[in-house]
Amino acid sequence: MNRIDSPADTVTPGAARGRVGRIFVVDNQQLFREGLCALLARGREFVVVGATREGHEALELIAAAQPDVVMTELHLGTGSSVQHVEQIHQRFPQVAILVLTEFRAHDVAARVRRAGALGYLLKEQGVGELLAALREVAAGRWYRGNSRNAARGPGVSKERAAQGVQVVDLTERQRRVLRWVALGYRAREIAQMLGVSIKAVHKQCERIRDVLQLDSTAALTRFAAREGVAEESGAKR
């Protein structure tokens, strides 16, 4: 039966004093849910305040549990997938969402990010990375796992942080603009190719820098070179 876990089952020492982050788990594997509860109960940093196996029941239970972070699988056996993330984010915009999943696809991280998630982590990762992901999303920062993450902490440069971000985190239009920037086209030329104003091109470049956490055109060019973006369309004509 899906339910909100009782405080006796999940609250760790110090939780009543507000020293832990409140976590809600959505996953259709009972053993996995119970394992997460037991794992997080070993420390004082996080506590599981509720859990459910089905996406369609999550909204009601989340409202009652009032978590700081919702940790959810994408494959719940109900066909909800990314739409499930969108629904949680729309109803509870103040709650951070971490997707913890077995699902692999080249664009899934970008899709869940656009849907409102703050983190994407594969279940194959270790406990240390899970805790790091929870810390980052609870603090309102984007986190992407798979051995590289896009979280930026003290002392980490924007360009180094962007090493965890991939081209799939951009829209198709943003990828085109990035490619043209990397190939050396000026804003006026890009504006002509897109049929927009130069101001619109500058605005698009700002959005790209925000997504990639970069602060200059030179950094954008280096990122594009590293990711092989320029080679996708050949040399500048």
The 8 nearest C-alpha neighbors of each residue, nearest first, counted from 0:
[[1, 2, 51, 52, 3, 29, 53, 50],
 [2, 0, 51, 52, 3, 50, 53, 56],
 [3, 1, 4, 51, 0, 50, 49, 60],
 [2, 4, 49, 50, 5, 60, 48, 64],
 [5, 3, 49, 2, 48, 50, 8, 6],
 [4, 6, 8, 7, 3, 9, 48, 49],
 [7, 5, 10, 9, 8, 4, 48, 49],
 [6, 8, 5, 9, 10, 4, 11, 48],
 [9, 7, 6, 5, 4, 10, 36, 48],
 [8, 10, 6, 47, 7, 46, 48, 11],
 [11, 9, 6, 46, 14, 7, 8, 12],
 [10, 12, 40, 14, 43, 13, 46, 9],
 [13, 11, 14, 43, 10, 15, 42, 16],
 [12, 14, 16, 15, 18, 11, 43, 17],
 [15, 13, 17, 16, 19, 12, 18, 11],
 [14, 16, 17, 13, 12, 18, 10, 11],
 [15, 17, 13, 14, 18, 19, 12, 11],
 [18, 16, 14, 15, 19, 13, 20, 21],
 [17, 19, 16, 14, 13, 44, 20, 43],
 [20, 18, 44, 45, 14, 17, 43, 46],
 [19, 21, 45, 46, 67, 44, 22, 18],
 [20, 22, 66, 67, 46, 47, 45, 48],
 [23, 21, 47, 68, 66, 48, 46, 69],
 [22, 24, 69, 49, 50, 47, 48, 66],
 [25, 23, 50, 70, 71, 69, 26, 49],
 [26, 24, 71, 51, 52, 50, 70, 72],
 [27, 25, 52, 72, 28, 71, 24, 75],
 [26, 28, 52, 75, 29, 53, 25, 76],
 [29, 27, 31, 30, 26, 32, 52, 75],
 [30, 28, 32, 31, 33, 27, 52, 26],
 [29, 31, 33, 32, 28, 34, 35, 27],
 [30, 32, 34, 28, 29, 33, 35, 26],
 [33, 31, 29, 35, 34, 30, 28, 36],
 [32, 34, 36, 30, 35, 31, 29, 37],
 [33, 35, 31, 37, 32, 36, 30, 38],
 [36, 34, 38, 32, 37, 33, 39, 31],
 [35, 37, 33, 39, 34, 38, 47, 40],
 [36, 38, 40, 34, 35, 39, 33, 41],
 [39, 37, 35, 40, 36, 41, 34, 42],
 [38, 40, 41, 36, 37, 42, 45, 46],
 [39, 41, 37, 42, 38, 11, 36, 46],
 [42, 40, 39, 38, 37, 43, 11, 36],
 [43, 41, 40, 44, 39, 45, 11, 38],
 [42, 44, 45, 11, 19, 12, 13, 41],
 [43, 45, 19, 42, 20, 18, 46, 39],
 [46, 44, 20, 19, 43, 39, 21, 22],
 [45, 47, 21, 10, 22, 39, 48, 20],
 [48, 46, 22, 49, 9, 23, 36, 21],
 [49, 47, 23, 22, 21, 46, 4, 64],
 [50, 48, 3, 4, 23, 47, 64, 24],
 [49, 51, 24, 23, 3, 25, 4, 2],
 [50, 52, 1, 25, 53, 2, 57, 24],
 [51, 53, 27, 26, 25, 1, 28, 54],
 [54, 52, 55, 51, 56, 75, 27, 57],
 [55, 53, 57, 56, 83, 75, 79, 25],
 [54, 56, 57, 53, 58, 83, 79, 77],
 [57, 55, 54, 58, 53, 59, 60, 51],
 [56, 58, 54, 60, 55, 59, 61, 51],
 [59, 57, 61, 60, 56, 62, 87, 55],
 [60, 58, 62, 61, 57, 56, 63, 55],
 [59, 61, 63, 57, 62, 58, 64, 3],
 [60, 62, 64, 58, 63, 59, 65, 57],
 [63, 61, 59, 60, 65, 64, 58, 91],
 [62, 64, 60, 61, 65, 59, 3, 66],
 [63, 65, 61, 66, 62, 60, 48, 49],
 [64, 66, 62, 63, 61, 67, 21, 48],
 [67, 65, 21, 22, 68, 64, 23, 69],
 [66, 68, 21, 94, 22, 20, 95, 137],
 [69, 67, 95, 22, 66, 96, 94, 137],
 [68, 70, 23, 96, 22, 24, 97, 71],
 [71, 69, 97, 24, 98, 96, 23, 25],
 [72, 70, 25, 98, 99, 24, 26, 69],
 [71, 73, 100, 99, 26, 74, 98, 25],
 [74, 72, 80, 75, 100, 71, 81, 102],
 [75, 73, 72, 76, 80, 78, 102, 79],
 [76, 74, 77, 27, 73, 53, 26, 72],
 [75, 77, 74, 78, 27, 79, 53, 73],
 [78, 76, 75, 79, 54, 53, 74, 80],
 [77, 79, 80, 76, 75, 74, 73, 82],
 [78, 80, 83, 77, 82, 81, 54, 75],
 [79, 81, 73, 82, 83, 78, 74, 84],
 [82, 80, 84, 83, 111, 79, 85, 73],
 [83, 81, 85, 84, 80, 79, 86, 114],
 [82, 84, 79, 86, 81, 85, 80, 54],
 [85, 83, 81, 87, 82, 86, 114, 88],
 [86, 84, 114, 82, 88, 83, 87, 89],
 [87, 85, 89, 83, 84, 88, 90, 82],
 [88, 86, 84, 90, 85, 89, 91, 83],
 [87, 89, 92, 91, 85, 86, 115, 90],
 [90, 88, 86, 87, 91, 92, 85, 115],
 [89, 91, 87, 88, 92, 86, 58, 85],
 [90, 92, 88, 93, 94, 89, 87, 62],
 [93, 91, 88, 94, 89, 90, 87, 95],
 [92, 94, 91, 95, 88, 67, 90, 68],
 [95, 93, 67, 92, 91, 68, 96, 66],
 [94, 96, 68, 136, 137, 117, 69, 67],
 [97, 95, 116, 69, 117, 68, 70, 94],
 [98, 96, 118, 70, 117, 119, 116, 69],
 [97, 99, 119, 71, 70, 72, 118, 100],
 [100, 98, 120, 72, 121, 71, 122, 97],
 [99, 101, 72, 121, 102, 122, 98, 73],
 [100, 102, 122, 121, 103, 99, 123, 72],
 [101, 103, 100, 104, 73, 74, 121, 107],
 [102, 104, 101, 105, 107, 121, 100, 106],
 [105, 103, 107, 106, 102, 108, 101, 110],
 [104, 106, 107, 103, 167, 108, 109, 165],
 [107, 105, 109, 104, 167, 108, 110, 168],
 [106, 108, 110, 104, 109, 105, 111, 103],
 [109, 107, 111, 110, 106, 119, 112, 168],
 [108, 110, 168, 112, 107, 106, 111, 167],
 [111, 109, 107, 113, 112, 108, 114, 106],
 [112, 110, 114, 108, 113, 116, 109, 81],
 [111, 113, 116, 109, 115, 114, 110, 108],
 [112, 114, 110, 115, 111, 109, 116, 85],
 [115, 113, 85, 111, 112, 116, 84, 110],
 [114, 116, 112, 113, 88, 85, 111, 117],
 [117, 115, 96, 112, 111, 118, 97, 114],
 [118, 116, 141, 96, 136, 97, 95, 112],
 [117, 119, 142, 97, 141, 143, 116, 98],
 [118, 120, 98, 143, 97, 108, 144, 99],
 [121, 119, 144, 99, 143, 98, 100, 122],
 [120, 122, 100, 123, 101, 99, 124, 145],
 [123, 121, 124, 100, 101, 99, 120, 125],
 [122, 124, 121, 125, 101, 120, 145, 100],
 [125, 123, 122, 121, 128, 126, 129, 145],
 [124, 126, 127, 128, 129, 123, 122, 130],
 [125, 127, 129, 128, 130, 124, 131, 38],
 [128, 126, 130, 129, 125, 131, 124, 132],
 [127, 129, 131, 130, 126, 125, 132, 124],
 [130, 128, 126, 132, 131, 127, 133, 125],
 [129, 131, 133, 127, 132, 128, 134, 126],
 [132, 130, 128, 134, 129, 133, 127, 135],
 [131, 133, 129, 135, 130, 134, 142, 128],
 [134, 132, 130, 136, 131, 135, 137, 129],
 [135, 133, 131, 137, 132, 136, 130, 138],
 [134, 136, 138, 140, 132, 137, 133, 131],
 [135, 137, 139, 140, 138, 133, 117, 134],
 [136, 138, 134, 135, 139, 133, 95, 68],
 [139, 137, 135, 136, 140, 134, 133, 95],
 [140, 138, 136, 137, 135, 141, 95, 117],
 [141, 139, 136, 135, 138, 150, 142, 117],
 [140, 142, 117, 118, 150, 136, 149, 135],
 [143, 141, 118, 150, 149, 148, 132, 117],
 [142, 144, 148, 119, 118, 149, 120, 141],
 [143, 145, 120, 148, 147, 146, 119, 142],
 [146, 144, 147, 121, 120, 143, 124, 148],
 [147, 145, 144, 148, 124, 163, 143, 128],
 [146, 148, 163, 145, 144, 143, 149, 162],
 [149, 147, 163, 143, 144, 150, 142, 146],
 [148, 150, 163, 142, 160, 164, 143, 161],
 [151, 149, 142, 148, 141, 160, 140, 152],
 [150, 152, 160, 155, 149, 153, 157, 156],
 [151, 153, 155, 154, 150, 160, 156, 135],
 [154, 152, 155, 151, 156, 150, 157, 160],
 [153, 155, 152, 156, 151, 157, 159, 160],
 [156, 154, 153, 152, 151, 160, 159, 157],
 [155, 157, 159, 158, 160, 154, 151, 153],
 [158, 156, 160, 213, 212, 159, 161, 155],
 [159, 157, 161, 160, 156, 213, 218, 162],
 [158, 160, 156, 161, 162, 157, 155, 163],
 [159, 161, 157, 149, 162, 158, 151, 156],
 [162, 160, 164, 158, 163, 159, 211, 212],
 [163, 161, 160, 159, 164, 158, 149, 147],
 [162, 164, 149, 148, 147, 161, 160, 165],
 [165, 163, 161, 162, 149, 211, 168, 166],
 [164, 166, 167, 168, 163, 162, 226, 169],
 [165, 167, 168, 169, 164, 174, 226, 228],
 [168, 166, 169, 165, 106, 109, 105, 170],
 [167, 169, 109, 166, 165, 164, 170, 108],
 [170, 168, 167, 166, 173, 174, 171, 109],
 [169, 171, 173, 172, 174, 168, 167, 166],
 [170, 172, 174, 173, 175, 169, 167, 176],
 [173, 171, 175, 174, 170, 176, 169, 177],
 [174, 172, 170, 176, 175, 171, 169, 177],
 [173, 175, 177, 171, 172, 176, 178, 169],
 [174, 176, 178, 172, 173, 177, 179, 171],
 [177, 175, 173, 179, 178, 174, 180, 172],
 [176, 178, 174, 180, 175, 179, 173, 181],
 [179, 177, 175, 181, 229, 176, 180, 228],
 [178, 180, 182, 176, 181, 184, 177, 175],
 [179, 181, 177, 183, 182, 184, 178, 176],
 [182, 180, 220, 178, 179, 183, 229, 223],
 [183, 181, 179, 180, 235, 184, 229, 178],
 [182, 184, 180, 181, 179, 185, 235, 220],
 [183, 185, 180, 179, 182, 188, 189, 186],
 [186, 184, 188, 187, 189, 183, 180, 179],
 [185, 187, 189, 188, 197, 190, 200, 184],
 [186, 188, 190, 185, 189, 197, 191, 196],
 [189, 187, 191, 185, 190, 186, 184, 192],
 [188, 190, 186, 192, 191, 187, 193, 185],
 [189, 191, 195, 187, 193, 197, 188, 192],
 [190, 192, 194, 188, 189, 193, 187, 195],
 [193, 191, 189, 190, 194, 188, 195, 187],
 [194, 192, 190, 191, 195, 189, 196, 200],
 [193, 195, 191, 192, 190, 196, 189, 197],
 [196, 194, 190, 193, 199, 191, 197, 200],
 [197, 195, 199, 198, 190, 200, 194, 191],
 [196, 198, 200, 190, 199, 187, 186, 201],
 [197, 199, 201, 196, 200, 202, 195, 190],
 [200, 198, 202, 196, 197, 201, 203, 195],
 [199, 201, 203, 197, 202, 198, 190, 186],
 [200, 202, 204, 198, 203, 199, 205, 197],
 [203, 201, 199, 205, 200, 204, 198, 206],
 [202, 204, 200, 206, 205, 201, 199, 207],
 [203, 205, 207, 201, 206, 202, 208, 200],
 [206, 204, 202, 208, 203, 207, 209, 201],
 [205, 207, 209, 203, 204, 208, 210, 202],
 [206, 208, 204, 210, 209, 205, 211, 203],
 [209, 207, 213, 211, 205, 206, 212, 210],
 [208, 210, 212, 206, 207, 211, 205, 213],
 [211, 209, 207, 208, 212, 206, 169, 168],
 [210, 212, 208, 161, 213, 209, 207, 164],
 [213, 211, 209, 157, 208, 210, 161, 214],
 [214, 212, 208, 157, 211, 158, 215, 218],
 [213, 215, 208, 218, 212, 157, 216, 158],
 [216, 214, 218, 217, 213, 219, 208, 220],
 [215, 217, 219, 218, 220, 214, 180, 213],
 [218, 216, 220, 215, 219, 221, 214, 222],
 [217, 219, 221, 215, 220, 216, 222, 213],
 [220, 218, 216, 222, 217, 221, 223, 215],
 [219, 221, 181, 217, 223, 218, 222, 224],
 [222, 220, 224, 218, 223, 219, 225, 217],
 [221, 223, 219, 225, 220, 224, 218, 226],
 [224, 222, 228, 220, 226, 221, 225, 227],
 [225, 223, 221, 227, 222, 226, 220, 228],
 [224, 226, 222, 223, 227, 221, 228, 220],
 [225, 227, 223, 224, 228, 222, 166, 165],
 [226, 228, 224, 230, 225, 229, 223, 231],
 [227, 229, 223, 231, 230, 226, 178, 224],
 [230, 228, 178, 231, 227, 181, 182, 232],
 [229, 231, 233, 232, 228, 227, 234, 224],
 [230, 232, 229, 228, 233, 227, 178, 234],
 [233, 231, 230, 229, 234, 178, 228, 235],
 [232, 234, 230, 231, 229, 235, 182, 236],
 [235, 233, 236, 182, 232, 230, 229, 231],
 [234, 236, 182, 233, 183, 184, 179, 232],
 [235, 234, 233, 182, 184, 183, 232, 179]]
